[in-house]
Amino acid sequence: MSELFNFGRKYDFNEIVADGIVHGIGIVLALIGVTALIFYATLWASLGEIAAAWVYGLGLLLCLSISFTYNIWPHSRTKWILRRLDHSAIFILIAATYTPFLVRGTHDPLILFMLVAIWLTAIGGITLKCLFPGRYDRLAILLYLAMGWSGVIVAVPISQYLPTITVWLIVAGGIIYSLGVIFHVWERLRFQNAIWHAFVVAASAVHYGAVITSFSLSGTGF
């Protein structure tokens, strides 16, 4: 196989099984959580909240499902295609997670700019991953982190539209994601991939808590 098809360290059977279990737990929890979120939004929320719930829910399920498929797939040309989708889905997840929070303050020019910018950045990142597979991976990691923490730019204005617990959960999820990056790049560590994805599942759960509390504890729709 060409050197172009470089997936990093080859994981043994036990590492793949562990990673699959972590993904499986994440997908099951996400299916339950997203179903509950959309059901709640459909009954009690405005049209804007329902749309935001769908964007977030589909983004979360898409990212976890593609990641699961990519990471258990044997080394092949198909896996190389899945790799592009996997790395692209991370951009979608970040933008989709921001959406339920940012749409609450879209009448504020800065918050509206951030919402548009986060999705344009996601599109740019996806384009980078699709057109230049296997290249600029470290740049992509920096871009993930930059997108993830870009919310600090609108932290003060957006906090006016969100419950305090929601804000703290957003920050906590970001910290968990960022700590997980340590294991993502620590390729020599055994079960490194499973540990990294455990951090992803944990951070996703915390951010889900942020989304659900933003819906259930907020007194106004959008």
N, C-alpha and C positions, 0 to 999 in steps of 0.2 A: 504494500500500500504506500502511496506517495507520502512524503514527509508532511504534505499539506494537511493530511488527516491526523493531526496530533491532538489527542484528547487528554494529554497529561498522563499522570500515573495510572496504570491499569489496576483496577481494584479486584481483590480476590472475592470468592463466592460469599463468604461471611459478611464482607463489607457491603456487597451489593444487596444481600438480604436485609441487613440492618437498615440500609438506606431506603429500601423498599418499604419496610415496616414504618419508618418515620413518615415517609410520604403518604402511606396508606392511612395512618392516623390523621394526618393533616387534611387529606381529602375528605374523609368521613366527617370530621368535625366541621370542615368548611361547608359541606353539603347541608348538614343540619343547621348550622348557623346562618347561612345565606337564605335558606328556605324560611327560617323564622323571621329574619330581617325583612325580607320582601313581603311576607304575610303581614307582619306588623305595619309596614309602610303602606301597604295596599289598604288596610283597614282604617288607619289613623292619620296618615300623612298627606301632604299636598302632592300635586303632580310632580313638582320639582324634586321633592324628597324621594318619590317612587323612582324617578329616572335615575337619581344619584345612587339609590340602593341597587338598582340593576347594574349600573356601570361598575360599581365597587364589587358586587357579588360575582359578576361574570369575569372581571379582571382577576379576582382571587382564585376562582376555580380554574380558569384558563392557565394561570401561572403554575399552580400546583400540579395540574394534570399533565401539562407539557413537560414539566421538570421530572415527574415520575416516569413518563415514557422515555425521555431522553436518557435518564440515569440507569435504567435497567436494560436498555437496548444494547445488544452486542456491538463491538467496534465494526463499523461498515460505512459505506457511503450514505446509507439512510441515517445513521447516527450523526453524520456530519451535517445533514439537513436539519435534523432535530436539534442539533446544537445551536444553530442560528435561531430557531424558534424559541428555544429555552432562554437564551440570553436576551432575545427581543421581548419575551413575555415579562421579564423583570421590569423593563421600562413601563410596560402597560400596568403592572401591579402598582408601581409607585404612583403613577398618575391617577389610576383608578382609586387608590386609597385616599389621595388628597381631595378628590372630587366632592365627596359628601360634606366636607368641611368648608371648602372654598366657595361652593355655590351659595352658601348662606350669606355671604357678604359681597355678591357680585355687583351691587350698586355702588360699592367702594371701588374707585378706579384702580387702586393698587392691588386689591384682592382679585379683581377681574383680570388684570394684567398677569398676575401670578398663575391663575387658572389656565389662561391661554398659553403662557410661557411653559408651564409644566408639561402640557400636552404636545406643544411644538418640540420641546426637548426630547420627549419620548419618541416622537416620530423621527427626529434626527438620529437618536440612538439606535432605533430599529433599522433605519437606513444604513447606518455604519456597520451594524452587525450582519446585515444581509448582503451588502456589497463587498465587504472586506472580512469574510469569515476567517477566524484564526489570527487576525491581526488586531492590534490596538486593544488587547484584552485588559491591560492595566489601565489604559485610558478609560475604558468602559466602567471599570470598578470605581474609578474616581468620579465618573459621571453619575453612577448610581448613588454614591454617597452625597455628591453635590445636590442632586435632585431631592434626595431624602431629607437633607437638612436645610433646603432652601426655604422651608416654611418659617424659619426664624425671621425672614425678611418681613413677613406679615403677622408675626406672632402677636404683636400688641393689638392691631385692629381686629384680627379674626377672633381673638380671645373674648371680644365683646359679644360674639354671637354663639359662643360655645360654653357649656357647663365647665366648671373648673376641673372636675374629675376627667372630663374628656381631654382637656389640654394636657394634663399630667399623663394620661394614658398614651397620647400621641408621642410625647417626649420619651416615655419609658420604652415604647415599641421601637423608636428610633435608636435608642441606646443598645437594645438587644440586637437589632440588625447590625449595628456597627461593630459590636463585640464579636458577632458571628463571622464577620469578614476576616478576622484573625485566623480562624480555622479554615475559611475558604481558600486562603493563600498558603496555608501550612500543609502542603501536599505530602510531605514525608510522614506525617502523623497517621497512624493506622486508624481507620474509621473516621478519618477527617471529613469525608463527604457527608456521612450520616450526622456527624456532630454539627456541621455547618447547616444542614437542612433542619436539624432539631431547633437551632436558633431561629431559622426562618419561620418554622411552624409556631414557635413560642411568640415571636414578634408579631406574626400575623394574628394570633389569638388576642394579644394585647390591643392591637389596632382595631380588631373587630369589636372589642369592648369599647373602644373610643367611638366607633361609628354608632353602635347601638345606644350608648348613653347620649350621644349627640341628638339622636332621634327621640329617645324616651324622656330625657330630662329637659329638653328645650321646650320652652313654652310657646314658641312661634314657628310657623312653617315658612317656606320661601316661595 
